[in-house]
Amino acid sequence: MAERYALLSVWDKTGLVDFARGLRDLGFRLLASGGTAGHLREAGAEVVPVEQLTGFVSLLEGRVKTLHPLVHAGILARRDRPEDMAQLESLGAPAIEVVVVNLYPFRETVRKGASSDEVREMIDIGGPALLRAAAKNFPYVLAVSSPEQYSGVLAALRGAREAGPDLEFRQRLAAAAFALTMRYDYAVSTYLGTSPGPSPGTAATGEGPVSELPPFLYLGWEKERELRYGENPHQRAALYVPEGVGRVGLGAARIIQGKELSYNNILDVHAAWALVSEFPPSQPACVAIKHMGPCGCALGADLATAYRRARDADPVSIFGGIIGCNVSVDEDTAIDMAKLFLEVVVAPSFTPEALWHLARKENLRLVEMTDFYGPEMEWRQVWGGLLVQEPSAKEADDPAAWQPVTVRRPTSREMEDLLFAWKVVKHVRSNAIVLAHNRCTVGIGQGQPNRVDAARLAIGRADGRARGAVMASDAFFPFPDVVEEAVRAGITAIVQPGGSLRDKESIAACDKAGLAMVFTGVRQFQH
């Protein structure tokens, strides 16, 4: 009976010694590369170094160990082809039945914040080549790509000593190996595409090497955690995070109190954090979110003031809501928060005193976010495709670039409120209208099939507080009817993108009533 060979070349040594002993008990001779061979020898296992087969020592400080024709011929030879087996015999190369490989810890090295040189050294070459060769020849070779597979492989080999594991089992291992190398290549590609480094002999420019909208988009995601259910209890769900780069946003969030976040909680936290990220920490901001839309948002001299104003902007809708804060939650704010039923509070941090007060609400989820919102790309799944777009431009957030179009220009106070309302309306589902006074929302109309209904809804929510407030619209007015509603409600100034064929009619309606109106030139529509 011909000798049986297994090749082992692993970074993660978990369970390796016991697995190797199991292979030896089944009659396999063990071939192993550098560090793997040393680890097995220290454990008392009999092992043949790869260089004894190839006749070459490890080259280039370990960069070349298993990249050799005798190794890959032994893996790729087709056992049902006499000419293949004759070539192996003439070369003196063994037919390798089991290839055990796991890869350099590329992702982990990136996550540690290692230098670009250190990360580059963790790009595995020989490992993926071995796995791909074994997986290609899966009818004859077992591609073992994870310590989690060791027990199953030994059981399959013991159960079929003569014929070997069945074809279905072999194919599953091959699929897992290709999935691993695919994810690995995606992680490397993502890193190189988003973390530019200098070419040899040149200075770093800081410019990325890939276009913003690449011709091919490969998304590599790993399951971060299972969720209790999706939008409804009968739907399964999980949170996935991108591979190959450090954790950001919700992937890096720390839940410091309360139940696990639900599917809907995560959507609402995302919406809350995106909105409060519009304001720098020098402007304490608070937002209340319900069903991914703001029901109250305000700035304040301190967070407690901002929270109370946001709460009072819509005291009915905030019940059971998600609160977002752009500065640390302090004791004063926490005392007020503890008086109300809330689902989640997300903030950069919580003081010890705040945590003491909020601990009384044991089901209240407290989430710490470490970085402010700023996606490079936005995407949305549709049936049969994926829509990708760049984030909305920030240029329209500069009032100096706005165009006054009415006889009366906004006062400085109105301009402050218009800018505040404009930042909020960007995060409201269209058709969207936001009314604000003294940098606090007083009425929000969203998700309506026409703009005048959104305006009426916002004015109705304001319940008299619209008088003296300003209005922001995420898109232009196709008719002057929204301005007419604003006039009747006592609104004094409006910000909108402009660009309608009937802009002159809306401008004339403002001039007739003495309202100020400015155009931003940029639409902030959220479909």
RASUL-V197671 format. One record per residue. RES is the residue in one small letter. SS is DSSP state (H for helix, E for strand, - for the rest). PHI is phi in whole degrees, -180 to 180 (999 if undefined). Layout:
{{RES	SS	PHI} {RES	SS	PHI}}
This chain:
{{m	-	999} {a	-	-65} {e	-	-67} {r	E	-107} {y	E	-126} {a	E	-126} {l	E	-108} {l	E	-122} {s	E	-151} {v	-	-130} {w	-	-89} {d	-	-83} {k	-	-90} {t	-	-56} {g	-	70} {l	H	-67} {v	H	-62} {d	H	-64} {f	H	-65} {a	H	-61} {r	H	-64} {g	H	-64} {l	H	-65} {r	H	-63} {d	H	-62} {l	-	-88} {g	-	95} {f	E	-84} {r	E	-88} {l	E	-105} {l	E	-99} {a	E	-148} {s	-	-90} {g	H	-10} {g	H	-64} {t	H	-67} {a	H	-62} {g	H	-62} {h	H	-63} {l	H	-71} {r	H	-63} {e	H	-60} {a	-	-88} {g	-	89} {a	-	-85} {e	-	-82} {v	-	-143} {v	E	-105} {p	E	-64} {v	H	-59} {e	H	-64} {q	H	-69} {l	H	-78} {t	H	-83} {g	-	81} {f	-	-121} {v	-	-78} {s	-	-58} {l	E	-108} {l	H	54} {e	H	54} {g	H	92} {r	-	-68} {v	E	-123} {k	-	-130} {t	-	-109} {l	-	-82} {h	-	-148} {p	H	-57} {l	H	-66} {v	H	-69} {h	H	-74} {a	H	-65} {g	H	-65} {i	H	-86} {l	H	-90} {a	-	-61} {r	-	-88} {r	-	-68} {d	-	-92} {r	-	-109} {p	H	-56} {e	H	-66} {d	H	-65} {m	H	-69} {a	H	-66} {q	H	-65} {l	H	-59} {e	H	-65} {s	H	-67} {l	H	-84} {g	-	74} {a	-	-99} {p	-	-78} {a	-	-81} {i	E	-93} {e	E	-95} {v	E	-131} {v	E	-119} {v	E	-114} {v	E	-142} {n	-	-129} {l	-	-101} {y	-	-54} {p	-	-78} {f	H	-64} {r	H	-60} {e	H	-63} {t	H	-67} {v	H	-63} {r	H	-64} {k	-	-75} {g	-	78} {a	-	-66} {s	-	-68} {s	H	-64} {d	H	-66} {e	H	-63} {v	H	-64} {r	H	-63} {e	H	-68} {m	-	-91} {i	-	-84} {d	-	-77} {i	-	-112} {g	H	-65} {g	H	-61} {p	H	-60} {a	H	-64} {l	H	-64} {l	H	-64} {r	H	-65} {a	H	-64} {a	H	-64} {a	H	-69} {k	H	-63} {n	-	-99} {f	-	-60} {p	-	-61} {y	-	-123} {v	-	-129} {l	E	-92} {a	E	-95} {v	E	-102} {s	-	-113} {s	-	-154} {p	H	-56} {e	H	-65} {q	H	-90} {y	H	-59} {s	H	-64} {g	H	-65} {v	H	-67} {l	H	-62} {a	H	-63} {a	H	-67} {l	H	-68} {r	H	-69} {g	H	-78} {a	-	-146} {r	-	-61} {e	-	-86} {a	-	-78} {g	-	84} {p	-	-58} {d	-	-71} {l	H	-64} {e	H	-61} {f	H	-63} {r	H	-61} {q	H	-67} {r	H	-62} {l	H	-63} {a	H	-63} {a	H	-61} {a	H	-64} {a	H	-65} {f	H	-68} {a	H	-63} {l	H	-64} {t	H	-67} {m	H	-63} {r	H	-64} {y	H	-65} {d	H	-64} {y	H	-64} {a	H	-61} {v	H	-65} {s	H	-61} {t	H	-62} {y	H	-61} {l	H	-67} {g	H	-80} {t	H	-117} {s	-	-126} {p	-	-65} {g	-	-133} {p	-	-71} {s	-	-75} {p	-	-55} {g	-	82} {t	-	-126} {a	-	-89} {a	-	-68} {t	-	-101} {g	-	82} {e	-	-98} {g	-	-73} {p	-	-86} {v	-	-116} {s	-	-74} {e	-	-71} {l	-	-120} {p	-	-69} {p	-	-66} {f	-	-128} {l	-	-125} {y	-	-109} {l	-	-101} {g	-	-112} {w	E	-131} {e	E	-118} {k	E	-69} {e	E	-84} {r	E	-167} {e	E	-77} {l	E	-105} {r	-	-59} {y	-	-168} {g	-	-88} {e	-	-61} {n	-	-131} {p	-	-59} {h	-	-86} {q	-	-108} {r	-	-79} {a	E	-158} {a	E	-153} {l	E	-103} {y	E	-111} {v	E	-127} {p	E	-68} {e	-	-87} {g	-	88} {v	-	-131} {g	-	-65} {r	-	-67} {v	-	-135} {g	H	55} {l	H	-66} {g	H	-67} {a	-	-104} {a	-	-64} {r	E	-117} {i	E	-86} {i	E	-102} {q	E	-163} {g	-	93} {k	-	-67} {e	-	-63} {l	-	-68} {s	-	-88} {y	H	-55} {n	H	-69} {n	H	-58} {i	H	-63} {l	H	-61} {d	H	-71} {v	H	-62} {h	H	-57} {a	H	-64} {a	H	-64} {w	H	-69} {a	H	-61} {l	H	-73} {v	H	-68} {s	-	-69} {e	-	-68} {f	-	-115} {p	-	-71} {p	-	-59} {s	-	-69} {q	-	-119} {p	-	-51} {a	E	-130} {c	E	-141} {v	E	-133} {a	E	-110} {i	E	-116} {k	E	-134} {h	-	54} {m	-	69} {g	E	-123} {p	E	-71} {c	E	-110} {g	E	-164} {c	E	-150} {a	E	-156} {l	E	-104} {g	-	-156} {a	-	-63} {d	-	-145} {l	H	-67} {a	H	-59} {t	H	-66} {a	H	-61} {y	H	-62} {r	H	-62} {r	H	-68} {a	H	-65} {r	H	-61} {d	H	-77} {a	H	-63} {d	-	-153} {p	-	-67} {v	-	-82} {s	-	-70} {i	-	-67} {f	-	-59} {g	-	75} {g	E	-91} {i	E	-112} {i	E	-107} {g	E	-116} {c	E	-130} {n	-	-96} {v	-	-134} {s	-	-59} {v	E	-79} {d	-	-102} {e	H	-63} {d	H	-59} {t	H	-67} {a	H	-63} {i	H	-59} {d	H	-70} {m	H	-61} {a	-	-68} {k	-	-82} {l	-	-126} {f	-	-78} {l	E	-127} {e	E	-87} {v	E	-146} {v	E	-124} {v	E	-117} {a	E	-159} {p	-	-64} {s	-	-169} {f	E	-133} {t	-	-72} {p	H	-56} {e	H	-66} {a	H	-64} {l	H	-62} {w	H	-63} {h	H	-71} {l	H	-76} {a	-	-62} {r	-	-65} {k	-	-97} {e	-	-64} {n	-	-89} {l	-	-71} {r	E	-85} {l	E	-112} {v	E	-124} {e	E	-98} {m	-	-111} {t	-	-98} {d	-	-136} {f	-	-81} {y	-	-69} {g	-	-171} {p	-	-70} {e	-	-80} {m	-	-144} {e	E	-121} {w	E	-141} {r	E	-145} {q	E	-78} {v	E	-126} {w	-	-64} {g	-	86} {g	E	-169} {l	E	-138} {l	E	-91} {v	E	-127} {q	E	-145} {e	-	-76} {p	-	-63} {s	-	-61} {a	-	-66} {k	-	-89} {e	H	-57} {a	H	-72} {d	H	-86} {d	-	-100} {p	H	-59} {a	H	-64} {a	H	-93} {w	-	-75} {q	E	-110} {p	E	-68} {v	-	-122} {t	-	-111} {v	-	-62} {r	-	-86} {r	-	-96} {p	-	-64} {t	-	-73} {s	H	-62} {r	H	-65} {e	H	-63} {m	H	-64} {e	H	-61} {d	H	-70} {l	H	-64} {l	H	-65} {f	H	-60} {a	H	-63} {w	H	-65} {k	H	-67} {v	H	-73} {v	H	-65} {k	-	-60} {h	-	-110} {v	-	-113} {r	-	-66} {s	-	-79} {n	-	-69} {a	-	-127} {i	E	-134} {v	E	-125} {l	E	-107} {a	E	-142} {h	-	-145} {n	-	56} {r	-	57} {c	E	-147} {t	E	-70} {v	E	-120} {g	E	-165} {i	E	-131} {g	E	-118} {q	-	-146} {g	-	67} {q	-	-97} {p	-	-73} {n	-	-144} {r	H	-73} {v	H	-68} {d	H	-66} {a	H	-62} {a	H	-65} {r	H	-62} {l	H	-64} {a	H	-63} {i	H	-66} {g	H	-64} {r	H	-65} {a	H	-64} {d	-	52} {g	-	95} {r	-	-80} {a	-	-69} {r	-	-64} {g	-	88} {a	-	-88} {v	E	-112} {m	E	-126} {a	E	-121} {s	E	-124} {d	-	-76} {a	-	-143} {f	-	-69} {f	-	-94} {p	-	-73} {f	-	-141} {p	-	-78} {d	H	-64} {v	H	-67} {v	H	-61} {e	H	-62} {e	H	-64} {a	H	-63} {v	H	-62} {r	H	-63} {a	H	-84} {g	-	88} {i	-	-72} {t	-	-108} {a	E	-153} {i	E	-136} {v	E	-121} {q	E	-155} {p	-	-67} {g	-	77} {g	-	112} {s	-	-80} {l	-	-63} {r	-	-107} {d	H	-53} {k	H	-60} {e	H	-69} {s	H	-68} {i	H	-63} {a	H	-62} {a	H	-65} {c	H	-66} {d	H	-61} {k	H	-60} {a	H	-97} {g	-	82} {l	-	-83} {a	E	-97} {m	E	-143} {v	E	-127} {f	E	-106} {t	-	-91} {g	-	80} {v	-	-131} {r	-	-84} {q	-	-121} {f	-	-67} {q	-	-119} {h	-	-75}}
